[in-house]
Amino acid sequence: MNLAIPPFWASWLYRPVELRIDVSPIPPHQLEGECASIHDRIHTPGDRLHGLPEIPLSNPRFAIRYRSADGEFYVYVEDQLEHRIAGFTVFNRLIELDKRADRYVRGPHSRFDPAYQRQGLASCIYRWALDAGLCLVTGARQSPGAHALWHKLAARHRLGYVDIRDKKMHYLGDRITPEQLDPLSTRMFLLGQGWSLGSFAAAAGMRCD
C-alpha cells in the first residue's frame, strides 16, 4: 500500500531484544464504540472531524484521513466498503523529551479492530511517517503486535536503543544487554528517511557518549 506524504510532515545490525511487552488489549466493545464515534463525526457536517483530507490506499476498499492538533498527528483508516473505521494511529508528543527533540520525534500508538489486524494497515501508516522523515520512539511498553512491527520496519529504517532521562535521549547502541533493557526509561527508536545517526543526534540533542 502506498501513501502520499501529507504537507505537514513533508516540512518538517540490530539484534532483536524483547522490550517490555505487557500492554493489556483494549476490550473489543470499547474500541468498536470509539471507532463508530469517529466514523459518525467524520461524516457529520459541522463536526471538527468532518471534511478531513482523504488519501486512498492501493486497496480501494480503504482510505485514510488525517489531522494534526497540538503537534500530534491522528491517522484514521476507513473501510469504505463497510462504512466503518478499521482503526487509527496517534503520533503522540513525548513529554519525557525537551523541545529540541520534540521537533523530530513522535511516539506512535495504534488501535485496530481485530478483524482488520494483520492486513498491513498499521505498518503502512508507520512507513508513511518514516518515509516523511519523522523519527519514532516507543513508549515504555509495547503490545506483541507493535513489537513485531517495529522489528519488521527495521529492515528499512535504522533501529536503536536510547535511555531517556533528564529530558534527553542517551544513545545505548543497536545492541543492548538485558540489564540495560530492564529500566522503563529504555526505549527503541526508528530513524525516518534521510536521517543518519549523527545528523539525528545533532538535531535532536541525543547524547552518544
C-alpha positions in Angstrom: 0.0 0.0 0.0 1.4 3.4 -1.0 0.6 6.7 0.6 1.3 10.2 -0.4 3.2 12.4 2.1 0.9 15.0 3.8 2.2 18.5 3.7 2.6 19.0 7.4 5.0 16.0 7.6 6.9 16.9 4.4 8.1 20.1 6.1 9.4 19.1 8.9 22.7 -4.5 12.7 20.3 -4.8 15.3 19.7 -7.9 17.4 16.0 -8.5 18.4 15.6 -7.9 22.1 12.3 -8.1 23.9 11.2 -4.7 25.1 8.7 -4.9 27.9 5.6 -6.5 26.4 2.8 -6.2 28.8 0.2 -3.9 27.3 -3.4 -5.1 28.0 -5.6 -5.1 24.9 -8.5 -2.7 24.8 -11.9 -4.5 25.2 -13.4 -5.1 21.7 -16.7 -3.3 22.6 -14.8 -0.2 23.8 -12.7 0.0 20.6 -15.8 -0.6 18.5 -17.6 2.2 20.2 -14.7 4.6 19.8 -14.3 3.7 16.0 -18.1 4.1 15.5 -18.0 7.6 17.1 -15.0 8.7 14.9 -16.8 7.5 11.8 -20.0 9.3 12.7 -18.1 12.5 13.4 -16.2 12.3 10.1 -19.5 12.2 8.2 -21.3 14.8 10.3 -21.3 18.3 8.7 -20.1 20.9 11.2 -18.1 18.4 13.3 -14.4 19.2 13.8 -13.6 15.9 12.1 -15.8 16.5 9.1 -14.0 17.1 5.8 -10.6 15.7 6.9 -8.2 15.2 4.0 -8.6 11.8 2.4 -5.9 9.7 0.8 -6.8 6.4 -1.0 -4.7 3.3 -0.5 -3.7 0.9 -3.2 -6.5 -1.3 -1.9 -9.6 0.7 -3.0 -11.5 -0.6 0.0 -9.5 1.5 2.4 -8.7 5.2 2.6 -7.0 7.2 5.4 -7.9 10.5 6.8 -5.5 12.6 8.9 -5.4 15.7 11.0 -2.9 17.4 13.4 -3.7 19.0 16.7 -1.3 20.5 19.3 1.6 18.9 17.5 0.2 15.4 17.5 -0.9 13.6 14.4 -4.1 11.4 14.0 -4.4 9.0 11.2 -7.8 7.1 10.7 -8.2 4.1 8.4 -11.7 3.9 6.9 -13.2 0.8 5.4 -15.2 2.4 2.6 -17.0 -0.8 1.7 -18.3 -1.5 5.2 -18.6 2.2 6.1 -16.7 2.0 9.3 -13.3 2.9 10.9 -11.0 0.0 10.9 -8.6 1.6 13.3 -6.3 4.5 13.9 -2.8 5.6 14.9 -1.9 8.6 17.0 1.6 10.0 16.8 2.0 11.5 20.3 4.5 14.0 21.6 6.7 12.6 24.2 6.5 14.7 27.4 9.7 12.9 28.5 11.8 14.9 25.9 12.7 18.5 25.6 11.5 20.9 22.9 14.6 20.3 20.8 13.8 16.6 20.3 10.1 17.3 20.1 10.6 18.8 16.7 11.6 15.5 15.2 10.2 12.7 17.4 6.8 11.2 18.0 5.6 8.1 19.8 3.0 6.1 17.7 0.2 4.2 19.3 -2.3 2.2 17.2 -5.7 0.7 17.8 -7.2 -1.6 15.2 -10.3 -3.7 15.3 -9.3 -7.4 15.5 -11.0 -8.0 12.1 -8.5 -5.6 10.4 -5.3 -6.7 12.1 -2.5 -8.5 10.2 -3.5 -6.7 7.0 -0.6 -4.4 6.9 -2.6 -1.3 7.7 -0.6 -0.2 10.8 2.7 -0.9 9.1 1.6 1.2 6.1 0.9 4.2 8.3 4.2 3.8 10.2 6.2 3.6 6.9 4.3 6.7 5.7 5.5 8.6 8.7 9.1 7.3 8.5 9.3 8.0 4.8 8.2 11.5 5.5 11.3 11.9 7.8 9.6 11.6 11.1 11.5 9.6 13.7 9.7 7.3 16.1 10.3 6.3 19.7 8.4 3.6 21.6 6.6 4.1 24.9 7.7 2.3 28.0 5.7 -0.8 27.0 4.6 -2.4 23.8 2.0 -4.9 22.7 3.3 -8.1 21.0 2.0 -6.8 17.6 3.7 -3.5 17.9 7.0 -5.1 19.0 6.9 -7.3 15.9 6.0 -4.4 13.7 9.0 -2.3 14.9 11.4 -5.1 14.1 9.9 -5.5 10.7 10.3 -1.8 9.9 14.0 -2.1 11.0 14.7 -3.8 7.7 14.4 -0.4 6.0 15.0 2.1 8.9 17.7 2.1 11.5 16.6 0.8 14.8 18.4 1.6 18.0 18.0 2.0 21.8 18.1 5.0 24.0 17.8 5.8 27.7 15.5 8.8 28.3 16.4 10.8 31.3 16.7 14.5 32.2 14.6 15.3 29.1 17.3 13.9 26.8 17.9 10.7 24.8 21.1 8.9 25.6 22.2 6.5 22.9 22.7 2.9 24.0 23.6 1.4 20.7 21.8 -1.0 18.4 22.5 -3.9 20.7 21.9 -3.9 24.4 22.1 -6.2 27.4 19.1 -7.5 29.3 20.3 -5.3 32.2 20.1 -2.2 30.0 16.7 -3.2 28.8 15.1 -3.5 32.2 14.6 0.2 33.2 11.3 1.8 31.9 13.5 4.6 30.6 14.9 2.3 27.9 13.2 2.8 24.6 13.6 1.8 20.9 13.8 4.3 18.1 13.5 4.2 14.3 15.1 6.9 12.2 13.0 8.4 9.4 14.0 8.8 5.8 17.1 11.0 5.3 18.4 10.7 8.8 21.8 9.3 9.9 22.6 8.5 13.5 24.9 11.5 13.5 22.5 14.0 12.0 19.7 12.9 14.2 21.8 13.1 17.3 22.9 16.7 16.4 19.4 17.9 15.6 17.6 16.2 18.5 20.3 16.7 21.1 20.8 12.9 21.6 23.9 12.2 23.6 26.1 9.5 22.2 28.9 9.5 24.8 
